[in-house]
Amino acid sequence: MNTVLVTGGSKGIGSAIAEEFASLGYAVAINYNKSEEKAKALSLELMKKYKVPVGAYKADVKDRNEVAHMVAKIKDELGTIVILVNNAGISTQKEFSQITNDEWKVMLSTHLDGAFNCTQEVMHDMIYRQYGKIINISSMWGVTGGSCEVHYSTAKAGIIGFTKALAKELAPSNINVNCVCPGVIKTDMLNIFSEETLEDLKNNTPLKRLGTPTDIAKAVAFFGSKDSDYLTGNILNVNGGFVI
Ligand code: NAP
């Protein structure tokens, strides 16, 4: 069975990506760190709805041992991973001068060590099979930089560099590495903003609406499909025209 691993798949954008791949007939591994109940409930829901194997797998993506253990368990239970979606992420808004050393490290580690750990753990099977798709979730702030989000913007810009360099290195093994940069997408990550700020963000979006997790999932599914076999190292903005 072809298996997809979605990190941070318990909710928000990750859960929409998990659903999209389940609807396409893939076995789906939903990674979670804190949201165990949500991940397990989503697994049951997707299995019932799409009649494909789906499982919830715990790992803090920052922790290499946890990631290695998770990947081994997924291979055992669902089969070899052919698509990896590095989606797990956190965000906070803080003036640069107020960011503590720990906050800086956790931000970079969640996004960058997370992508590093998960990719290294799954890539050997992809190289062996001479096939694989790796899709990284960055952000429009990784492209433009966001005020009061220097740590987040730095991590997300890193994901773009990671995508481009890895795409070149893995292309001879027929592994595509691409990146999706969401704009403002309605998930728990926006809970830090007031209704007024969200309204402003909507009004500043040329398509005049905030994005949905499904908007992102559709783009990710394209990069996971054979239709994108000749695309690698791409950075796709899915943001309603907010950044062009
Ligand atoms: P969300 O609803 O807050 O979900 C974040 C997900 O990341 C959760 O499933 C969470 O899992 C997981 N996660 C966080 N730290 C983790 C860790 N150490 N190990 C494993 N999983 C971890 O946010 P979202 O909006 O869906 O964000 C998904 C991705 O899109 C992130 O990379 C985010 O930066 C990016 N993005 C979002 C927006 C937006 O406007 N929403 C815009 C641009 C980019 P647990 O709850 O189980 O810990």
Boltz pocket constraint, residues with backbone or C-beta under 6 A from the ligand:
constraints:
  - pocket:
      binder: B
      contacts: [[A, 7], [A, 8], [A, 9], [A, 10], [A, 11], [A, 12], [A, 13], [A, 14], [A, 31], [A, 32], [A, 33], [A, 34], [A, 35], [A, 36], [A, 59], [A, 60], [A, 61], [A, 62], [A, 86], [A, 87], [A, 88], [A, 89], [A, 90], [A, 91], [A, 110], [A, 137], [A, 138], [A, 139], [A, 140], [A, 181], [A, 182], [A, 183], [A, 184], [A, 185], [A, 186], [A, 187], [A, 188], [A, 189], [A, 190]]
      max_distance: 6.0
